[in-house]
C-alpha cells in the first residue's frame, strides 16, 4: 500500500538520519548481529512466500512544512508539490522527476525550472519573466511575484466563479432593499479615480471587474460608490457594508464610523478608518475561511491592490455561499408559513361549516327554549310599560318644555351680558 501511494502522508518507516533505508538491509543487519549461523534470512522468507521489497527513498523523507518562505522554496521541491496539488496529479508523479536531494546549485536550478515549466502548463503564465535563478538565489520580490501569480491565476478560479458572481449582482440590483436613513449620512462622497482598464495584470481582469461590480451593487444600496480596489476600500466602509448586507446581525450599521468619505477630516477621520478596518477584519475572522492578507490602510496609506483583490475574492465567495444558505432557509420558511396558513384557513372553514350546520339544525329548538325560559318575564315587562305609557309620554313632554324654557332664559342672559 505504501509503495502504491495508497497511504498518502503516512509516516516513514525509517528515520531520516538512519543509514538503513530498506527492510532487506535491516534484516541483513539483524542476521549479521544476532543470527549469523542462519545464513540469509531473506531467502528463508522467500520460501514461505514473503517478499521483502520495502525501500525508503529520499522522496519519502521530504518535509513540506514552510518555516522560511524564501529559503524553503529554493530547491524547487515545494513548488513542484504545489504544482501537483493544483493540477490534481497523483502524489509523487512530478516529484519523481526531480533531483533529490538537491544539494548543488545546478540541481536546484533544474528543479525550479521544472516547476516553472509545469506551472505554465496548468495556466499560471510567467507574466513577470521570472527565471529559475531568481528563486534559487532567494530574491524576495521575484518570489512574491511568483506566489501572487499562482494565487491569482490559479487559486482564484477554485474559490470564485464569475458566473455565480454575475448572478449575485443581478439579484442584488433587482432587490428593492435600501437604507434611506443611512443614505442621509452618506450624501457626501470623496472623489475617486475610475477603474484603469490598462493595468499590467489582465489575466484576472474579468474576475476583478466582477468583484468591483458586485461591491458597487451592494454599496449602492447604502449610497456609497465603488470605483477601484484601492481608494474605495481605504477607509473600510465598503468592507463593513458588504458584511452587513449579508450578515446584519454580525455587523450593524451603527458600528460603522464616518470617515473622509462623509466629509470628515483630521485625526478623527484616521481613527475612524482604523476602527472600520479593524471591525471588518474581526468580522471576517468570525465568518472564517478567509486568509489574513490585509494590513492597516487608510487616508495616509493606500490599500495594496493585489492584497485587496485576494481578500475580496475570498470574502465574496464566503458571503455568496452564506447568502445561498440564507435564501434557502428563507424559501423553506416561506413555504412552511404558506402551508400552515393554508391549513389554518381550511380548519377555519371546516369549523365554520360545522357551526352553521349545528345552528340550522337546532335553531327552532333554541328559540323555543328561550321563549319558555323568558316568556313570562317579557309579558310582565310589556304590561308594566303599556300601563304607564301615558305617564311616560307626559314626563317626556314636560322635559322638552323645560329644556325649551331653559334655552330661552340662556339666550336672554347672553344678550344682556353682550350689551354691557
DRENDO-1510 file (C-alpha; in Angstrom, 1 decimal, always signed):
<recs>
REC; n; res; u; v; w
REC; 1; UNK; +0.0; +0.0; +0.0 .
REC; 2; UNK; +2.8; +2.4; +0.8 .
REC; 3; UNK; +4.6; +1.6; -2.4 .
REC; 4; UNK; +1.5; +2.3; -4.4 .
REC; 5; UNK; +1.0; +5.6; -2.7 .
REC; 6; UNK; -2.3; +4.4; -1.1 .
REC; 7; UNK; -1.2; +5.6; +2.3 .
REC; 8; UNK; -0.8; +9.3; +1.3 .
REC; 9; UNK; +1.0; +11.2; +4.0 .
REC; 10; UNK; +2.0; +8.1; +6.1 .
REC; 11; UNK; +5.0; +8.3; +8.3 .
REC; 12; UNK; +8.3; +7.0; +7.1 .
REC; 13; UNK; +9.4; +3.5; +8.2 .
REC; 14; UNK; +13.0; +4.6; +8.9 .
REC; 15; UNK; +14.2; +7.9; +10.4 .
REC; 16; UNK; +16.0; +10.3; +8.0 .
REC; 17; UNK; +19.3; +10.1; +9.9 .
REC; 18; UNK; +19.5; +6.3; +9.7 .
REC; 19; UNK; +21.9; +4.6; +7.3 .
REC; 20; UNK; +19.4; +1.7; +6.8 .
REC; 21; UNK; +16.7; +2.7; +4.3 .
REC; 22; UNK; +15.1; -0.7; +3.4 .
REC; 23; UNK; +13.7; -3.7; +5.1 .
REC; 24; UNK; +16.2; -6.0; +3.4 .
REC; 25; UNK; +19.1; -4.1; +4.8 .
REC; 26; UNK; +17.5; -4.2; +8.2 .
REC; 27; UNK; +17.1; -8.0; +8.1 .
REC; 28; UNK; +20.6; -8.4; +6.8 .
REC; 29; UNK; +21.9; -6.3; +9.7 .
REC; 30; UNK; +19.8; -8.3; +12.1 .
REC; 31; UNK; +21.2; -11.6; +10.8 .
REC; 32; UNK; +24.7; -10.3; +11.0 .
REC; 33; UNK; +24.3; -9.2; +14.6 .
REC; 34; UNK; +22.1; -11.9; +16.1 .
REC; 35; UNK; +21.6; -14.8; +13.6 .
REC; 36; UNK; +24.9; -15.2; +11.9 .
REC; 37; UNK; +24.6; -19.0; +11.7 .
REC; 38; UNK; +21.2; -19.0; +9.9 .
REC; 39; UNK; +22.5; -17.6; +6.6 .
REC; 40; UNK; +20.4; -15.2; +4.6 .
REC; 41; UNK; +17.0; -14.8; +6.3 .
REC; 42; UNK; +15.6; -13.1; +3.1 .
REC; 43; UNK; +15.9; -16.5; +1.3 .
REC; 44; UNK; +14.1; -18.3; +4.1 .
REC; 45; UNK; +11.3; -15.7; +3.9 .
REC; 46; UNK; +11.0; -16.0; +0.2 .
REC; 47; UNK; +10.5; -19.8; +0.5 .
REC; 48; UNK; +7.3; -19.2; +2.5 .
REC; 49; UNK; +6.1; -16.5; +0.1 .
REC; 50; UNK; +7.2; -13.3; +1.9 .
REC; 51; UNK; +9.0; -10.9; -0.4 .
REC; 52; UNK; +10.9; -8.1; +1.3 .
REC; 53; UNK; +10.8; -5.2; -1.0 .
REC; 54; UNK; +10.1; -2.0; +1.0 .
REC; 55; UNK; +12.7; +0.7; +0.4 .
REC; 56; UNK; +12.6; +4.2; +1.7 .
REC; 57; UNK; +13.6; +6.7; -1.0 .
REC; 58; UNK; +14.7; +10.3; -0.5 .
REC; 59; UNK; +11.4; +11.5; -1.9 .
REC; 60; UNK; +9.6; +9.8; +1.0 .
REC; 61; UNK; +11.6; +11.8; +3.6 .
REC; 62; UNK; +10.6; +15.2; +2.2 .
REC; 63; UNK; +9.1; +17.7; +4.7 .
REC; 64; UNK; +6.7; +20.2; +3.1 .
REC; 65; UNK; +6.5; +22.4; +6.2 .
REC; 66; UNK; +7.2; +26.1; +5.4 .
REC; 67; UNK; +9.2; +27.9; +8.1 .
REC; 68; UNK; +11.1; +30.4; +5.9 .
REC; 69; UNK; +9.4; +31.2; +2.6 .
REC; 70; UNK; +12.5; +32.5; +0.8 .
REC; 71; UNK; +14.7; +29.6; +1.9 .
REC; 72; UNK; +12.2; +26.6; +1.7 .
REC; 73; UNK; +11.3; +27.0; -1.9 .
REC; 74; UNK; +14.9; +27.4; -3.3 .
REC; 75; UNK; +15.3; +23.7; -4.1 .
REC; 76; UNK; +12.1; +23.6; -6.1 .
REC; 77; UNK; +10.6; +20.7; -4.2 .
REC; 78; UNK; +7.8; +22.8; -2.5 .
REC; 79; UNK; +6.9; +24.4; -5.8 .
REC; 80; UNK; +6.7; +21.1; -7.6 .
REC; 81; UNK; +4.5; +19.7; -4.8 .
REC; 82; UNK; +2.3; +22.8; -5.2 .
REC; 83; UNK; +2.1; +22.2; -8.9 .
REC; 84; UNK; +1.0; +18.6; -8.2 .
REC; 85; UNK; -1.8; +19.8; -5.9 .
REC; 86; UNK; -3.1; +22.4; -8.3 .
REC; 87; UNK; -3.0; +20.1; -11.3 .
REC; 88; UNK; -4.7; +17.3; -9.3 .
REC; 89; UNK; -1.9; +14.9; -10.3 .
REC; 90; UNK; -1.3; +11.8; -8.2 .
REC; 91; UNK; +1.2; +12.1; -5.4 .
REC; 92; UNK; +4.9; +12.0; -6.4 .
REC; 93; UNK; +4.3; +11.8; -10.1 .
REC; 94; UNK; +6.1; +15.1; -10.6 .
REC; 95; UNK; +8.4; +14.8; -7.6 .
REC; 96; UNK; +9.9; +11.6; -9.0 .
REC; 97; UNK; +11.4; +13.7; -11.9 .
REC; 98; UNK; +13.3; +16.0; -9.6 .
REC; 99; UNK; +16.9; +15.6; -8.5 .
REC; 100; UNK; +16.5; +14.8; -4.8 .
REC; 101; UNK; +18.2; +15.7; -2.5 .
REC; 102; UNK; +19.1; +18.9; -4.2 .
REC; 103; UNK; +22.5; +19.8; -2.9 .
REC; 104; UNK; +24.2; +21.7; -5.7 .
REC; 105; UNK; +23.1; +24.9; -7.4 .
REC; 106; UNK; +22.6; +23.1; -10.7 .
REC; 107; UNK; +20.2; +20.6; -9.1 .
REC; 108; UNK; +18.2; +23.4; -7.6 .
REC; 109; UNK; +18.1; +25.3; -10.9 .
REC; 110; UNK; +16.8; +22.1; -12.6 .
REC; 111; UNK; +14.1; +21.5; -10.0 .
REC; 112; UNK; +12.9; +25.2; -10.0 .
REC; 113; UNK; +12.9; +25.3; -13.8 .
REC; 114; UNK; +10.9; +22.1; -14.0 .
REC; 115; UNK; +8.3; +23.6; -11.5 .
REC; 116; UNK; +8.0; +26.8; -13.5 .
REC; 117; UNK; +7.5; +24.9; -16.7 .
REC; 118; UNK; +4.7; +22.8; -15.2 .
REC; 119; UNK; +3.1; +26.0; -13.8 .
REC; 120; UNK; +3.0; +27.2; -17.4 .
REC; 121; UNK; +1.2; +24.0; -18.5 .
REC; 122; UNK; -1.5; +24.4; -15.9 .
REC; 123; UNK; -2.2; +28.0; -16.8 .
REC; 124; UNK; +0.0; +30.0; -14.5 .
REC; 125; UNK; +1.7; +32.3; -17.0 .
REC; 126; UNK; +5.1; +33.8; -16.2 .
REC; 127; UNK; +4.0; +37.4; -16.8 .
REC; 128; UNK; +6.8; +38.7; -14.7 .
REC; 129; UNK; +9.6; +36.9; -16.8 .
REC; 130; UNK; +10.9; +35.1; -13.8 .
REC; 131; UNK; +13.9; +32.8; -14.2 .
REC; 132; UNK; +14.9; +29.8; -12.1 .
REC; 133; UNK; +18.0; +31.6; -10.7 .
REC; 134; UNK; +15.7; +34.3; -9.2 .
REC; 135; UNK; +14.0; +31.7; -6.9 .
REC; 136; UNK; +17.2; +29.8; -6.2 .
REC; 137; UNK; +19.0; +33.0; -5.2 .
REC; 138; UNK; +16.1; +34.0; -2.9 .
REC; 139; UNK; +15.1; +37.3; -4.5 .
REC; 140; UNK; +12.2; +38.4; -2.3 .
REC; 141; UNK; +10.4; +40.5; -4.9 .
REC; 142; UNK; +10.5; +37.7; -7.5 .
REC; 143; UNK; +9.4; +35.1; -5.0 .
REC; 144; UNK; +6.4; +37.2; -4.0 .
REC; 145; UNK; +5.6; +37.8; -7.7 .
REC; 146; UNK; +5.6; +34.1; -8.4 .
REC; 147; UNK; +3.4; +33.3; -5.4 .
REC; 148; UNK; +1.0; +36.1; -6.4 .
REC; 149; UNK; +0.8; +34.7; -10.0 .
REC; 150; UNK; +0.0; +31.3; -8.6 .
REC; 151; UNK; -2.7; +32.6; -6.2 .
REC; 152; UNK; -4.3; +35.0; -8.6 .
REC; 153; UNK; -4.2; +33.0; -11.9 .
REC; 154; UNK; -4.9; +29.5; -10.5 .
REC; 155; UNK; -6.2; +29.8; -6.9 .
REC; 156; UNK; -8.9; +32.4; -7.6 .
REC; 157; UNK; -10.7; +30.2; -10.1 .
REC; 158; UNK; -11.0; +27.5; -7.4 .
REC; 159; UNK; -12.7; +29.7; -4.8 .
REC; 160; UNK; -14.7; +32.0; -7.1 .
REC; 161; UNK; -16.9; +31.5; -10.2 .
REC; 162; UNK; -17.5; +34.6; -12.2 .
REC; 163; UNK; -20.9; +33.3; -13.4 .
REC; 164; UNK; -22.1; +32.9; -9.8 .
REC; 165; UNK; -20.9; +36.5; -9.1 .
REC; 166; UNK; -22.8; +37.8; -12.1 .
REC; 167; UNK; -26.0; +36.0; -10.9 .
REC; 168; UNK; -25.5; +37.6; -7.5 .
REC; 169; UNK; -25.0; +41.0; -9.0 .
REC; 170; UNK; -28.3; +40.7; -10.8 .
REC; 171; UNK; -30.1; +39.5; -7.7 .
REC; 172; UNK; -28.7; +42.5; -5.6 .
REC; 173; UNK; -29.6; +45.0; -8.3 .
REC; 174; UNK; -33.1; +43.7; -8.6 .
REC; 175; UNK; -33.6; +43.9; -4.9 .
REC; 176; UNK; -35.7; +46.8; -3.7 .
REC; 177; UNK; -34.0; +46.9; -0.3 .
REC; 178; UNK; -32.4; +50.2; +0.6 .
REC; 179; UNK; -31.4; +52.0; +3.7 .
REC; 180; UNK; -32.7; +55.6; +3.5 .
REC; 181; UNK; -31.6; +56.6; +6.9 .
REC; 182; UNK; -28.0; +55.7; +6.1 .
REC; 183; UNK; -28.2; +57.4; +2.8 .
REC; 184; UNK; -28.8; +60.7; +4.6 .
REC; 185; UNK; -25.4; +60.4; +6.3 .
REC; 186; UNK; -23.7; +59.2; +3.1 .
REC; 187; UNK; -24.6; +62.1; +0.8 .
REC; 188; UNK; -21.0; +63.3; +0.7 .
REC; 189; UNK; -18.5; +61.1; -1.1 .
REC; 190; UNK; -14.9; +61.6; -1.9 .
REC; 191; UNK; -13.7; +61.9; -5.5 .
REC; 192; UNK; -12.3; +58.5; -6.6 .
REC; 193; UNK; -10.5; +57.6; -9.7 .
REC; 194; UNK; -12.1; +55.5; -12.3 .
REC; 195; UNK; -11.0; +51.9; -13.0 .
REC; 196; UNK; -7.9; +51.7; -15.1 .
REC; 197; UNK; -8.5; +49.2; -17.8 .
REC; 198; UNK; -4.9; +49.2; -19.0 .
REC; 199; UNK; -3.3; +47.6; -15.9 .
REC; 200; UNK; -0.4; +45.2; -16.1 .
REC; 201; UNK; -2.2; +42.1; -14.8 .
REC; 202; UNK; -5.0; +41.4; -17.3 .
REC; 203; UNK; -5.4; +37.7; -16.7 .
REC; 204; UNK; -7.8; +38.3; -13.8 .
REC; 205; UNK; -9.4; +41.3; -15.4 .
REC; 206; UNK; -12.8; +39.6; -15.7 .
REC; 207; UNK; -12.8; +38.5; -12.1 .
REC; 208; UNK; -11.6; +41.9; -10.9 .
REC; 209; UNK; -14.3; +43.7; -12.9 .
REC; 210; UNK; -16.9; +41.3; -11.5 .
REC; 211; UNK; -15.8; +41.9; -7.9 .
REC; 212; UNK; -15.9; +45.7; -8.4 .
REC; 213; UNK; -19.4; +45.5; -9.9 .
REC; 214; UNK; -20.5; +43.2; -7.0 .
REC; 215; UNK; -19.1; +45.6; -4.4 .
REC; 216; UNK; -20.7; +48.6; -6.2 .
REC; 217; UNK; -24.1; +46.9; -6.4 .
REC; 218; UNK; -24.1; +46.2; -2.7 .
REC; 219; UNK; -22.6; +49.5; -1.6 .
REC; 220; UNK; -25.1; +51.5; -3.8 .
REC; 221; UNK; -27.9; +50.3; -1.6 .
REC; 222; UNK; -26.3; +52.4; +1.1 .
REC; 223; UNK; -25.5; +55.4; -1.2 .
REC; 224; UNK; -21.8; +54.5; -1.5 .
REC; 225; UNK; -19.9; +54.2; -4.7 .
REC; 226; UNK; -17.1; +51.8; -5.6 .
REC; 227; UNK; -14.6; +52.6; -8.4 .
REC; 228; UNK; -11.5; +50.6; -7.8 .
REC; 229; UNK; -9.8; +48.2; -5.3 .
REC; 230; UNK; -7.6; +50.9; -3.6 .
REC; 231; UNK; -9.2; +54.2; -2.7 .
REC; 232; UNK; -12.7; +52.8; -2.5 .
REC; 233; UNK; -11.6; +50.4; +0.3 .
REC; 234; UNK; -9.1; +52.6; +2.1 .
REC; 235; UNK; -11.5; +53.6; +4.9 .
REC; 236; UNK; -13.0; +50.1; +5.5 .
REC; 237; UNK; -16.6; +51.4; +5.0 .
REC; 238; UNK; -17.3; +49.2; +1.9 .
REC; 239; UNK; -16.0; +46.1; +3.5 .
REC; 240; UNK; -18.2; +46.7; +6.5 .
REC; 241; UNK; -21.2; +47.4; +4.2 .
REC; 242; UNK; -20.6; +44.1; +2.4 .
REC; 243; UNK; -20.6; +42.1; +5.6 .
REC; 244; UNK; -23.6; +44.0; +7.0 .
REC; 245; UNK; -25.7; +43.4; +3.8 .
REC; 246; UNK; -25.3; +39.6; +4.1 .
REC; 247; UNK; -25.0; +39.3; +7.9 .
REC; 248; UNK; -26.8; +42.3; +9.5 .
REC; 249; UNK; -26.8; +40.6; +12.9 .
REC; 250; UNK; -23.0; +40.3; +12.8 .
REC; 251; UNK; -22.2; +43.9; +11.9 .
REC; 252; UNK; -24.6; +46.7; +12.5 .
REC; 253; UNK; -24.7; +50.0; +10.6 .
REC; 254; UNK; -24.4; +51.9; +13.9 .
REC; 255; UNK; -20.9; +50.3; +14.3 .
REC; 256; UNK; -19.6; +51.9; +11.1 .
REC; 257; UNK; -17.8; +55.2; +11.8 .
REC; 258; UNK; -17.9; +58.2; +9.4 .
REC; 259; UNK; -14.7; +58.9; +7.5 .
REC; 260; UNK; -13.3; +61.2; +4.8 .
REC; 261; UNK; -15.9; +59.7; +2.5 .
REC; 262; UNK; -18.5; +61.5; +4.6 .
REC; 263; UNK; -16.6; +64.8; +4.8 .
REC; 264; UNK; -14.7; +64.2; +8.0 .
REC; 265; UNK; -11.1; +65.4; +8.2 .
REC; 266; UNK; -8.2; +65.3; +10.6 .
REC; 267; UNK; -7.2; +62.8; +13.2 .
REC; 268; UNK; -10.8; +61.8; +13.9 .
REC; 269; UNK; -11.1; +60.5; +10.3 .
REC; 270; UNK; -7.9; +58.5; +10.6 .
REC; 271; UNK; -9.1; +56.9; +13.9 .
REC; 272; UNK; -12.5; +56.1; +12.4 .
REC; 273; UNK; -10.8; +54.5; +9.3 .
REC; 274; UNK; -8.6; +52.4; +11.6 .
REC; 275; UNK; -11.7; +51.4; +13.6 .
REC; 276; UNK; -13.6; +50.3; +10.4 .
REC; 277; UNK; -10.7; +48.3; +9.1 .
REC; 278; UNK; -10.3; +46.5; +12.4 .
REC; 279; UNK; -14.0; +45.9; +12.6 .
REC; 280; UNK; -14.2; +44.4; +9.1 .
REC; 281; UNK; -11.1; +42.1; +9.8 .
REC; 282; UNK; -12.6; +40.9; +13.1 .
REC; 283; UNK; -15.9; +40.1; +11.5 .
REC; 284; UNK; -14.2; +38.3; +8.6 .
REC; 285; UNK; -12.3; +36.2; +11.0 .
REC; 286; UNK; -15.6; +35.3; +12.7 .
REC; 287; UNK; -17.1; +34.3; +9.4 .
REC; 288; UNK; -14.0; +32.2; +8.7 .
REC; 289; UNK; -12.4; +30.7; +5.6 .
REC; 290; UNK; -10.5; +33.8; +4.6 .
REC; 291; UNK; -6.8; +34.4; +4.9 .
REC; 292; UNK; -5.4; +37.5; +6.7 .
REC; 293; UNK; -3.9; +39.3; +3.7 .
REC; 294; UNK; -4.8; +42.9; +4.7 .
REC; 295; UNK; -2.7; +45.3; +6.8 .
REC; 296; UNK; -3.8; +48.7; +8.0 .
REC; 297; UNK; -4.8; +51.1; +5.3 .
REC; 298; UNK; -6.5; +54.5; +5.4 .
REC; 299; UNK; -6.2; +58.1; +4.4 .
REC; 300; UNK; -2.4; +58.0; +4.8 .
REC; 301; UNK; -1.7; +54.5; +3.4 .
REC; 302; UNK; -3.4; +53.2; +0.3 .
REC; 303; UNK; -4.7; +49.6; +0.2 .
REC; 304; UNK; -2.4; +47.3; -1.7 .
REC; 305; UNK; -4.4; +46.3; -4.8 .
REC; 306; UNK; -3.3; +42.7; -5.1 .
REC; 307; UNK; -4.0; +42.0; -1.4 .
REC; 308; UNK; -7.4; +43.7; -1.6 .
REC; 309; UNK; -8.2; +41.6; -4.7 .
REC; 310; UNK; -7.4; +38.4; -3.0 .
REC; 311; UNK; -9.2; +39.4; +0.2 .
REC; 312; UNK; -12.3; +40.5; -1.7 .
REC; 313; UNK; -12.3; +37.3; -3.7 .
REC; 314; UNK; -12.4; +35.2; -0.6 .
REC; 315; UNK; -15.0; +37.5; +1.1 .
REC; 316; UNK; -17.2; +37.3; -2.0 .
REC; 317; UNK; -17.0; +33.5; -2.1 .
REC; 318; UNK; -17.9; +33.2; +1.6 .
REC; 319; UNK; -20.7; +35.8; +1.6 .
REC; 320; UNK; -22.3; +34.4; -1.6 .
REC; 321; UNK; -22.1; +30.9; +0.0 .
REC; 322; UNK; -23.8; +32.1; +3.1 .
REC; 323; UNK; -26.3; +34.1; +1.0 .
REC; 324; UNK; -27.3; +30.9; -0.7 .
REC; 325; UNK; -27.9; +29.2; +2.6 .
REC; 326; UNK; -29.9; +32.2; +3.9 .
REC; 327; UNK; -32.0; +32.3; +0.7 .
REC; 328; UNK; -32.6; +28.6; +1.0 .
REC; 329; UNK; -33.7; +28.9; +4.7 .
REC; 330; UNK; -36.0; +31.9; +3.7 .
REC; 331; UNK; -37.6; +29.8; +0.9 .
REC; 332; UNK; -38.2; +27.0; +3.3 .
REC; 333; UNK; -39.7; +29.3; +5.9 .
REC; 334; UNK; -41.9; +31.0; +3.3 .
REC; 335; UNK; -43.2; +27.6; +2.0 .
REC; 336; UNK; -43.8; +26.4; +5.6 .
REC; 337; UNK; -45.7; +29.5; +6.5 .
REC; 338; UNK; -47.8; +29.4; +3.4 .
REC; 339; UNK; -48.6; +25.7; +4.1 .
REC; 340; UNK; -49.5; +26.5; +7.7 .
REC; 341; UNK; -51.6; +29.5; +6.7 .
REC; 342; UNK; -53.5; +27.3; +4.2 .
REC; 343; UNK; -54.0; +24.5; +6.8 .
REC; 344; UNK; -55.3; +27.1; +9.3 .
REC; 345; UNK; -57.7; +28.5; +6.7 .
REC; 346; UNK; -59.1; +25.1; +5.9 .
REC; 347; UNK; -59.5; +24.4; +9.6 .
REC; 348; UNK; -61.5; +27.6; +10.0 .
REC; 349; UNK; -63.7; +26.8; +7.0 .
REC; 350; UNK; -64.4; +23.3; +8.3 .
REC; 351; UNK; -65.2; +24.7; +11.8 .
REC; 352; UNK; -67.5; +27.4; +10.3 .
REC; 353; UNK; -69.4; +24.8; +8.3 .
REC; 354; UNK; -69.9; +22.6; +11.4 .
REC; 355; UNK; -71.1; +25.6; +13.5 .
REC; 356; UNK; -73.6; +26.7; +10.7 .
REC; 357; UNK; -74.8; +23.1; +10.3 .
REC; 358; UNK; -75.4; +22.8; +14.1 .
REC; 359; UNK; -77.2; +26.2; +14.1 .
REC; 360; UNK; -79.5; +25.5; +11.3 .
REC; 361; UNK; -80.4; +22.1; +12.8 .
REC; 362; UNK; -81.0; +23.4; +16.4 .
REC; 363; UNK; -82.3; +26.9; +15.6 .
REC; 364; UNK; -86.0; +26.2; +16.3 .
REC; 365; UNK; -85.3; +24.3; +19.4 .
REC; 366; UNK; -83.1; +27.1; +20.7 .
REC; 367; UNK; -85.9; +29.7; +20.1 .
REC; 368; UNK; -88.4; +27.5; +21.8 .
REC; 369; UNK; -86.2; +27.1; +24.8 .
REC; 370; UNK; -85.6; +30.8; +25.1 .
REC; 371; UNK; -89.3; +31.6; +24.8 .
REC; 372; UNK; -90.1; +29.0; +27.5 .
REC; 373; UNK; -87.4; +30.4; +29.8 .
REC; 374; UNK; -88.0; +34.2; +29.4 .
REC; 375; UNK; -91.6; +34.3; +28.1 .
REC; 376; UNK; -93.3; +35.2; +31.4 .
REC; 377; UNK; -90.8; +37.8; +32.3 .
REC; 378; UNK; -91.3; +39.5; +28.9 .
REC; 379; UNK; -95.0; +39.6; +29.4 .
REC; 380; UNK; -94.7; +41.2; +32.8 .
REC; 381; UNK; -92.4; +43.9; +31.4 .
REC; 382; UNK; -94.7; +44.6; +28.5 .
REC; 383; UNK; -97.8; +45.0; +30.8 .
REC; 384; UNK; -95.9; +47.4; +33.1 .
REC; 385; UNK; -94.7; +49.5; +30.2 .
REC; 386; UNK; -98.2; +49.6; +28.5 .
REC; 387; UNK; -99.9; +50.5; +31.7 .
REC; 388; UNK; -97.7; +53.5; +32.3 .
REC; 389; UNK; -97.2; +54.6; +28.7 .
REC; 390; UNK; -99.4; +57.8; +29.1 .
REC; 391; UNK; -97.4; +58.9; +32.2 .
REC; 392; UNK; -94.1; +58.2; +30.4 .
REC; 393; UNK; -95.2; +60.3; +27.5 .
REC; 394; UNK; -96.3; +63.2; +29.8 .
REC; 395; UNK; -92.9; +63.1; +31.5 .
REC; 396; UNK; -91.1; +63.3; +28.2 .
REC; 397; UNK; -93.3; +66.2; +27.1 .
REC; 398; UNK; -92.6; +68.1; +30.3 .
REC; 399; UNK; -88.9; +67.5; +29.9 .
REC; 400; UNK; -89.0; +69.0; +26.4 .
REC; 401; UNK; -90.9; +72.1; +27.7 .
REC; 402; UNK; -88.3; +72.6; +30.5 .
REC; 403; UNK; -85.5; +72.3; +28.0 .
REC; 404; UNK; -87.0; +75.0; +25.7 .
REC; 405; UNK; -87.6; +77.4; +28.7 .
REC; 406; UNK; -84.0; +76.9; +29.8 .
REC; 407; UNK; -82.7; +77.6; +26.3 .
REC; 408; UNK; -84.8; +80.8; +26.1 .
REC; 409; UNK; -83.5; +82.0; +29.5 .
REC; 410; UNK; -79.9; +81.3; +28.5 .
REC; 411; UNK; -80.4; +83.4; +25.3 .
REC; 412; UNK; -81.8; +86.4; +27.2 .
REC; 413; UNK; -78.9; +86.3; +29.7 .
REC; 414; UNK; -76.2; +86.1; +27.0 .
REC; 415; UNK; -77.9; +89.0; +25.1 .
REC; 416; UNK; -77.9; +91.1; +28.3 .
REC; 417; UNK; -74.3; +90.3; +29.0 .
REC; 418; UNK; -73.3; +91.2; +25.5 .
REC; 419; UNK; -75.0; +94.7; +25.8 .
REC; 420; UNK; -72.8; +95.5; +28.8 .
</recs>
